[in-house]
Amino acid sequence: MDYAAEFKKFLTSHQTSLAVRVTFSVVLPPLVFYNLGHLAIGAAMSIGALCTSLTDTPGPPHHRRNGFYASIALNCITAFIVGLTNSWHIVLGAEIVFFSFLFSFLSVFGTRAGSVGNLALLVLILMIDSKKSQTQVLLNSLYIALGGVWYAFISLVLYRIFPYRLAQQAVGESIISVSRYFRIKARFYETSGGFEDAYNALMKEQVVLQEQQAQVRELLFKTRRIVNDSTIKSRVLLMMFVDSVDLFEMILSSQQDYNVLHEQFDGSGILGEVGDLILRMADTLESIGLAVQASDAYRIAPDNSLKSLERTLDSIRDKVPPEGYTSLRHIFQNIRDIRERMHRLSLYTHYDGLTGTGNKGEIDYTRFITHTPIDAQVFVDNLNMRSQVFRHSIRLALAMLVGYIVSRFLPWGHGYWILLSISVILKPIFGSTKRLYFQRLGGTLVGAAAGGLLLYFVANGPVLMTVMIVTMIIGYSVQKRDFFIYSILVTVFVLIAFHFLYNHDFREIVRDRVVDTAIGSFIALGAGFIFIPSWSHETMRESMRAMIRANQRYFALVARSYTGNTASVNDFKVARKEAFVALANLSDNFQRILTEPRSKRQNVSFMHQFVVSCQMFTAHTASLAYYEQTLQKRYALENFDGVVREVNVHLDDARRLLGDEPAARQAAAESGGNAPVEPESDPTRLSARHTVADQFDILHTLSRDIENAVRKYGRAAA
């Protein structure tokens, strides 16, 4: 592992930048007002800054700005209402139920609205034990709002100074994710057989990659400055992201029958060399992503490994089957095209006039983004038990009420730690709740031990303050990547902060933190299992339907190129995006099922067969699209209308078995008419035609596998 590169990646990431902003905005007010003799004002501003800063997720500036406004207003109102009524336990209990439901339900309007609601819930939790007069409550609410304004000011000013910084970080991180996906592909060349772990790793990375690409689309395509500006930097950022998605398709399109390849080439050692080359290329791609993220220029060093591999293959040509030789030749061509696209990406990092002359106008960016309207009808439409958000909101409200009641009977501790643990751990799907339960509880125990030892041996105030700031920065930097480490670091931060604020015996603080967190974690886990639980298998059928629809649309548009018509660039790219997103959602749903209780993991083998078949179908459709580009036009010796029709028949049958009746249509009409093909004697072109025919045959087989997996799944579930 290149530790210097890993450190640079960490240092220049968006999460680290956000963590530094959050830490600065949260720590500075208490320090300033402590020296002025008004620590309470600084503490209130700190809460306001924290509860506004965590809504600052990547996105277009007007969305971030509106999120700040909504968060500041909601936090202020919540603090005022709870501050006035927290002396009346019954009223406060009713408020906890109502606000927990309402704030959680805001997620129907999108991720940012959900973050605003979650942070308002945090304000509610922190205000539960605050005992103040009416005047103090009003002032405290205004100070919390002022803290939010303070953070929003910092964030928006930094955006004005560095308008492209966030976009560069997001694009760079998405390229780094593509490099991780590429590195996993090398496993298929390193060993024969036992590819299940590699396929599972691909599925997991696919989920992360699609989340990042969706975030980048939201950021780039909804930002007027980037889409409409004619500056070199705005053009390059758009082209860089579009090319990185094309590069991912190239990597995906390298799908082969790896068992057959190993049978044919294991004795030669050439597959191991291919795997080593892919690993080196993945390292280079990661370096390009890191350069984009850090706003550096990068230049790819020359590498003659591919030519050496081609010479090796030619030297053993007579010793291997012709089909194997042709497959490996196409793999080499795919690698060459990937290297050319990587070279183009590396040129983009220089942001010069030459790389900024690409055409942005051919792509309709509005078709690649989704809009979640803030509409009362959306709110009303989700007020039913079919809505996962509605069920989760009820579950959270009941769990918070149980946690509040339990906290009233405890003779020690801070009740808000119980409620805080519930709000953090309890998620819409039980599998996610279970994972966070162990990570939060384990992280708190380790963090409490580390923090307790630190407070026992270190009494120097500046040293403890330094440790507190460092743990906060690192903790918020790794929050999304490793919640266990985050829980450790945030526990250390909280213990030191309470030591400064209240100067209590640190052993009492450690005990309260551990016990209350354990209680809250157990309530959250129990609520996820008992209160109208949501299991991932309940949504699996819809994920399967969406996957088949997306694959069918993607295949139809690609097949047009081989039957006389060509789809528009926009139609093709939208269909490709929808297929990739559907595959990521399907994989994520399946991975969550594997974390749930055994009694809820029924028919897993059939689901796994379906997921793998769909993953391979998407990959081979991408291969077909890649061959259409690289092999120059159509090389069909026979009419492909028949196999296109058969593929659609199998996929239509699979949809019907899942309760999704496809629209009546003719498969051949969907793919277009077939152009006449002149006889060909060129061996290279004949090989190309054979390769295309093989891809159609594989897709036909996979469509049948998908239908069979759905049929078995339906029988077992009946």
Rosetta blueprint (number, residue, H / E / L):
1 M L
2 D L
3 Y H
4 A H
5 A H
6 E H
7 F H
8 K H
9 K H
10 F H
11 L H
12 T H
13 S L
14 H H
15 Q H
16 T H
17 S H
18 L H
19 A H
20 V H
21 R H
22 V H
23 T H
24 F H
25 S H
26 V H
27 V H
28 L H
29 P H
30 P H
31 L H
32 V H
33 F H
34 Y H
35 N H
36 L L
37 G L
38 H L
39 L H
40 A H
41 I H
42 G H
43 A H
44 A H
45 M H
46 S H
47 I H
48 G H
49 A H
50 L H
51 C H
52 T H
53 S H
54 L L
55 T L
56 D L
57 T L
58 P L
59 G L
60 P L
61 P H
62 H H
63 H H
64 R H
65 R H
66 N H
67 G H
68 F H
69 Y H
70 A H
71 S H
72 I H
73 A H
74 L H
75 N H
76 C H
77 I H
78 T H
79 A H
80 F H
81 I H
82 V H
83 G H
84 L H
85 T H
86 N L
87 S L
88 W L
89 H H
90 I H
91 V H
92 L H
93 G H
94 A H
95 E H
96 I H
97 V H
98 F H
99 F H
100 S H
101 F H
102 L H
103 F H
104 S H
105 F H
106 L H
107 S H
108 V H
109 F H
110 G L
111 T H
112 R H
113 A H
114 G H
115 S H
116 V H
117 G H
118 N H
119 L H
120 A H
121 L H
122 L H
123 V H
124 L H
125 I H
126 L H
127 M H
128 I L
129 D L
130 S L
131 K L
132 K L
133 S L
134 Q H
135 T H
136 Q H
137 V H
138 L H
139 L H
140 N H
141 S H
142 L H
143 Y H
144 I H
145 A H
146 L H
147 G H
148 G H
149 V H
150 W H
151 Y H
152 A H
153 F H
154 I H
155 S H
156 L H
157 V H
158 L H
159 Y H
160 R H
161 I H
162 F L
163 P L
164 Y L
165 R H
166 L H
167 A H
168 Q H
169 Q H
170 A H
171 V H
172 G H
173 E H
174 S H
175 I H
176 I H
177 S H
178 V H
179 S H
180 R H
181 Y H
182 F H
183 R H
184 I H
185 K H
186 A L
187 R H
188 F H
189 Y H
190 E H
191 T L
192 S L
193 G L
194 G L
195 F L
196 E H
197 D H
198 A H
199 Y H
200 N H
201 A H
202 L H
203 M H
204 K H
205 E H
206 Q H
207 V H
208 V H
209 L H
210 Q H
211 E H
212 Q H
213 Q H
214 A H
215 Q H
216 V H
217 R H
218 E H
219 L H
220 L H
221 F H
222 K L
223 T L
224 R H
225 R H
226 I H
227 V H
228 N H
229 D L
230 S L
231 T L
232 I H
233 K H
234 S H
235 R H
236 V H
237 L H
238 L H
239 M H
240 M H
241 F H
242 V H
243 D H
244 S H
245 V H
246 D H
247 L H
248 F H
249 E H
250 M H
251 I H
252 L H
253 S L
254 S L
255 Q L
256 Q L
257 D L
258 Y H
259 N H
260 V H
261 L H
262 H H
263 E H
264 Q H
265 F H
266 D L
267 G L
268 S L
269 G L
270 I H
271 L H
272 G H
273 E H
274 V H
275 G H
276 D H
277 L H
278 I H
279 L H
280 R H
281 M H
282 A H
283 D H
284 T H
285 L H
286 E H
287 S H
288 I H
289 G H
290 L H
291 A H
292 V H
293 Q H
294 A H
295 S L
296 D L
297 A L
298 Y L
299 R L
300 I L
301 A L
302 P L
303 D L
304 N L
305 S H
306 L H
307 K H
308 S H
309 L H
310 E H
311 R H
312 T H
313 L H
314 D H
315 S H
316 I L
317 R H
318 D H
319 K H
320 V L
321 P L
322 P H
323 E H
324 G H
325 Y H
326 T H
327 S H
328 L H
329 R H
330 H H
331 I H
332 F H
333 Q H
334 N H
335 I H
336 R H
337 D H
338 I H
339 R H
340 E H
341 R H
342 M H
343 H H
344 R H
345 L H
346 S H
347 L H
348 Y H
349 T L
350 H L
351 Y L
352 D L
353 G L
354 L L
355 T H
356 G H
357 T H
358 G L
359 N L
360 K L
361 G L
362 E L
363 I L
364 D L
365 Y H
366 T H
367 R H
368 F H
369 I L
370 T L
371 H L
372 T L
373 P L
374 I L
375 D L
376 A H
377 Q H
378 V H
379 F H
380 V H
381 D H
382 N L
383 L L
384 N L
385 M L
386 R L
387 S L
388 Q H
389 V H
390 F H
391 R H
392 H H
393 S H
394 I H
395 R H
396 L H
397 A H
398 L H
399 A H
400 M H
401 L H
402 V H
403 G H
404 Y H
405 I H
406 V H
407 S H
408 R H
409 F H
410 L L
411 P L
412 W L
413 G L
414 H L
415 G H
416 Y H
417 W H
418 I H
419 L H
420 L H
421 S H
422 I H
423 S H
424 V H
425 I H
426 L L
427 K L
428 P L
429 I L
430 F H
431 G H
432 S H
433 T H
434 K H
435 R H
436 L H
437 Y H
438 F H
439 Q H
440 R H
441 L H
442 G H
443 G H
444 T H
445 L H
446 V H
447 G H
448 A H
449 A H
450 A H
451 G H
452 G H
453 L H
454 L H
455 L H
456 Y H
457 F H
458 V L
459 A L
460 N L
461 G H
462 P H
463 V H
464 L H
465 M H
466 T H
467 V H
468 M H
469 I H
470 V H
471 T H
472 M H
473 I H
474 I H
475 G H
476 Y H
477 S H
478 V L
479 Q L
480 K L
481 R L
482 D L
483 F H
484 F H
485 I H
486 Y H
487 S H
488 I H
489 L H
490 V H
491 T H
492 V H
493 F H
494 V H
495 L H
496 I H
497 A H
498 F H
499 H H
500 F H
501 L H
502 Y H
503 N L
504 H L
505 D L
506 F H
507 R H
508 E H
509 I H
510 V H
511 R H
512 D H
513 R H
514 V H
515 V H
516 D H
517 T H
518 A H
519 I H
520 G H
521 S H
522 F H
523 I H
524 A H
525 L H
526 G H
527 A H
528 G H
529 F H
530 I H
531 F L
532 I L
533 P L
534 S L
535 W L
536 S H
537 H H
538 E H
539 T H
540 M H
541 R H
542 E H
543 S H
544 M H
545 R H
546 A H
547 M H
548 I H
549 R H
550 A H
551 N H
552 Q H
553 R H
554 Y H
555 F H
556 A H
557 L H
558 V H
559 A H
560 R H
561 S L
562 Y L
563 T L
564 G L
565 N L
566 T L
567 A L
568 S L
569 V H
570 N H
571 D H
572 F H
573 K H
574 V H
575 A H
576 R H
577 K H
578 E H
579 A H
580 F H
581 V H
582 A H
583 L H
584 A H
585 N H
586 L H
587 S H
588 D H
589 N H
590 F H
591 Q H
592 R H
593 I H
594 L L
595 T L
596 E L
597 P L
598 R H
599 S H
600 K H
601 R L
602 Q L
603 N L
604 V H
605 S H
606 F H
607 M H
608 H H
609 Q H
610 F H
611 V H
612 V H
613 S H
614 C H
615 Q H
616 M H
617 F H
618 T H
619 A H
620 H H
621 T H
622 A H
623 S H
624 L H
625 A H
626 Y H
627 Y H
628 E H
629 Q H
630 T H
631 L L
632 Q L
633 K L
634 R L
635 Y L
636 A L
637 L L
638 E L
639 N L
640 F L
641 D H
642 G H
643 V H
644 V H
645 R H
646 E H
647 V H
648 N H
649 V H
650 H H
651 L H
652 D H
653 D H
654 A H
655 R H
656 R H
657 L H
658 L L
659 G L
660 D L
661 E L
662 P L
663 A L
664 A L
665 R L
666 Q L
667 A H
668 A H
669 A H
670 E H
671 S H
672 G L
673 G L
674 N L
675 A L
676 P L
677 V L
678 E L
679 P L
680 E L
681 S L
682 D L
683 P H
684 T H
685 R H
686 L H
687 S H
688 A H
689 R H
690 H H
691 T H
692 V H
693 A H
694 D H
695 Q H
696 F H
697 D H
698 I H
699 L H
700 H H
701 T H
702 L H
703 S H
704 R H
705 D H
706 I H
707 E H
708 N H
709 A H
710 V H
711 R H
712 K H
713 Y H
714 G H
715 R H
716 A H
717 A H
718 A L
